[in-house]
């Protein structure tokens, strides 16, 4: 994938097994689930990263059918 290509998609919260902050990067977190490779996502800053993790964890706890929409660049 070149730097000009973007990957867009969505992921139901029910499909997420785990979400964790990556220790080596203040703005990145990893999502694992029943897919071939984990998703590594990067927020614009540390606070946004924590907000995403908290929102995903809260959604998992509530067993909602929310969907994460993401764009990787």
Residue pairs with C-beta under 8 A, 6 or more apart in sequence:
1 7
3 73
6 71
6 72
6 73
7 71
7 72
8 69
8 70
8 71
8 72
9 69
9 70
10 67
10 68
10 69
10 70
11 31
11 33
11 39
11 67
11 68
11 70
12 65
12 66
12 67
12 68
13 56
13 59
13 60
13 64
13 65
13 66
13 67
13 68
14 63
14 65
15 33
15 34
15 35
16 31
16 32
16 33
16 56
16 60
16 68
17 32
17 33
17 34
18 30
18 31
18 32
18 33
19 29
19 30
19 31
19 32
19 53
19 56
19 57
19 60
20 29
20 30
20 53
21 28
21 29
21 49
21 50
21 53
22 28
22 29
22 30
22 40
25 42
26 45
26 46
26 49
27 42
27 43
27 44
27 45
27 46
27 48
27 49
28 40
28 41
28 42
28 43
28 49
29 40
29 41
29 43
29 49
29 52
29 53
30 38
30 39
30 40
30 41
31 38
31 39
31 41
31 56
31 68
32 38
32 39
39 70
41 52
41 70
41 72
42 49
43 49
43 51
43 52
56 68
59 66
